[in-house]
């Protein structure tokens, strides 16, 4: 009986580290063909800000792996000390997204026939980074409640995975994604489901966390019961307001910061 209890404790202690490593693997595999390999080969023809954007976001996932390892290894003091790095990274990520989206609204991507970023795509990125930042800030507000804190940071990290997962969906359905990007109104239901596919795929990791909670605690944390529906609502919310005059005006205001 004691051995079962010890195994249960070990599983709970290491679960978040294994989830962090899974997030890292997804990020690497997702961006391997479009970022890591071209950067390594010196063929990544994008503005320096794009490279910095990718590195900052990747640094967050690596940092999350490090932080979860510190906790699992029984080094909570070091985990708290490193927390300031997380604050700096989360802040840099918000500025990175904002800067990149302003640039993309003005210019097509280098060596590409892609048009400037449409307002609806900008809204998608704004909502995504806003969700991430809300999770991180709420997690920081709950540092004295570790059960909530670690779930919030895990949820924040999972919310980033729609981008690397989406790269593979875009390669498989390039024509459909291109048509959706040039649309002047909300996409039809089939295209909408396709656009939701990356987020739905990423949410499977939240399902894993929910199942783990249920098996080890007998209940599901409110972080997941509230956070997962909120995460999945980002896509419909984008489609709902992405073409409205209010958002088009807001996107024009944001674009104005780029001159």
N, C-alpha and C positions, 0 to 999 in steps of 0.2 A: 504493500500500500504506500509506504514511504517512497519507494522508487517511482511509482506512478506520479506522486505529488511532485517529486523533483523534476521528472520529465516534463510535467505540465508547466512548472515554473520556468524551465529552460526554454520551452517552446514560446511562452509569452515574452520572455526576455529577448529572444533572438528574432522573433517574427518581424519586427519593424526593420531590422537590418536586412533580412532576406527580401522584404518588400522593396527596400531602397535599392538593393542590388538588381532586382528585377526592373525597376524604373531606369536604372543606369543602362542595363542591357538593351531595353527598348529604345532609349535615346540614342545609343551608339548605332544600333542596327537601323533605326529609322533614318538617321542623317548620314549614314555611311556613304551611300551613292551620290548624295547631292551636296555634302559639306566636307566630311572628314577626308574622303579619298581625293576629291579635287584640291582641297587645301594642301594635303600632303604632296600631291603631284605638281603643285604650283599652277593649276589650271582653273582655280576658283575665281572667275572674273566678276567680282562684285565689289562694291564700295567697302573701304576698311570698316565702316560702321556696321556693315552686315556681319563681317567676321567677328568684330567685338561683341555684337549682339549674340551670336551663336556661342561664343566662348563664355560669356557671362551666364547664359542660361544653362550651359553644360556644367559650369562651375557649381551652380546651385545643386544639381543632382549629385555631383561628386561630394559636395559638402554635406548633403543629406545622408549619404552613405557613411561618411566619417562620423557624423554626429550620432547616428543610430548605433554604430560600432562602439563608440565611447560609452554609451548607456549600457549596451549589452555586455561590455567588458567590465562593468562595475566602476566606471570613472565619471560619475555625475558632475563632480566639480569641474573637470576639464570640459565636459559638455556645456556647462553654463558659461565658462570663460570664452569658449569658441562661439557662443551665441551671438556676440557682437558682429562677427563676420557675416552671419546670416542676415542680420539687419542691413548691413552694408550691401550685400548682394541683392536682397529684395528691393532696396531703394534703387540700385543701379539698373535692375531689370525693368522697373517702371519707366525710368528715364530712357532706357534703350528702346523699349517698344514705342514710346511716344515719338522719339526722334526718328526712328526708322519708318514709322507710318507717315510722318510728315514728308519725309524724303520720297517715299513711294507714291504719295499723292501728286508729286511734282514731276517725277521722272520714271520712265520705264527702267527695268533692270538692265544693267550693262550687257552688251552682246546678246540681247534678247529682243524679240518682237513684241513682248508683253506690253500692254498699255499701262499707264499709271494706275495705281490702286484705286478701285471704285470705293465710294463712301461706305457701302454695305460691308465690304471686306475690312475696312478700317474699324467699323463698329464691332465686328467679330473679334478683332484683336483687342480693342479697348475693353470689351466685356470680359474677355478671357483673362487679361492681366488684372482687371479689377477684382475678379473672383479670387485669383491667386493672392493678391495683396490683402484682401479681406480675411482670407484663411490665415495668412501669416500673422497679420496684426492681432487677430483674435487668439491665435496660438500664443503669441507673446504675452497677451493679457492673461493667459492661463498657465503661465510658467509654474505657478505654485499648485497647479492641478495637473499633474503629469499625464493622467489618463486622457484628459481632453486635449492637452497640449500636443502630445505625439500623434493623435488622430487628426488634428487640424493640420499639422505640418505634412503628414502623409497625404491628406486630401489635397492640399495645395500642390504638392509635387505631382500627384497623379493628374491633376488638372492641366499640367504642362505637356502631357504625353500625347494630346491630340495632334500636336504639330509633327512629331516624328512618325507617328502612326499614319497621319494624313499623307505623308510623302509617298508611302506605298500605295495608298488608295488613289492618289493623283496619278501615279505611273500606270496603274491598272485601268483607270477610267479617265484618261487625259482629256478626251473630247468632251465628256460630260462636265468635268470641272471647268474647262475653258468656256463652255457655253454658259454655265452658271455665273462665272466671273464677269461675263459681258452682258448679262441680262439687265434690263431696265426695270424689272419688277420682281416680285417674289417668285421663286422657282416652283415648278410643278411638283406634286407630291413625291414622285419617284426620284427626281433630282434632289429634293429636300432630304429624303432619307439617305441618299448617297452622301450628301454633305454632312449629315449627322453621323455617318459611319465611324469616323475617327474618334469622336467623343464617346459613342456607344462602345467602341472597342476598349477605350481607356477605362470606361466605367466598370468593366469586368474586374479590374483590380480592386475597385471599391467593393464589389460583390464578394471577392475573396476575403477582404477585411471584415465584412459583415458576417460571413460564415464563421470566420475565426472567432469573432466576438461572441457569436451565439454558442459556439462549442466550448469556449473557455470561460464565459461569464454568464451564459444563460440569457443574455439580452443583447440588444443592439444599441450602440451609443447614439445619442442624439446628433452627434457630429455627422454620422453617416445618414441617419434618417432624414435630416434636414439638408445636409450638404450634397448628397447624391442627386435628389430632385432639382436642387438649385443649379447644380453643374449641368444637368441635362436640359434645363430650361434656357441655357445660354443660346443654343441654336435657334429654337423657336422665337426667342426674344429678338434675335438678330433679324430674322425674316419678318417679324411683325413691325419693327420700327426702322429697319435699315433703309427703307425707301420713302420714309415720311418727310414732309417739308421741314419739320423740326430738326430731324437728324441731318438732313442735307445742309441745313443752315449751320448746324454745329460743326459738321465736317469742314464746311467752307471756312469757318472761323479758325479751326485747328490748322487747316492748310495755310492760312495767312501767316502763321509763324515761320513758314519756310520762305517767305518773301514773294 
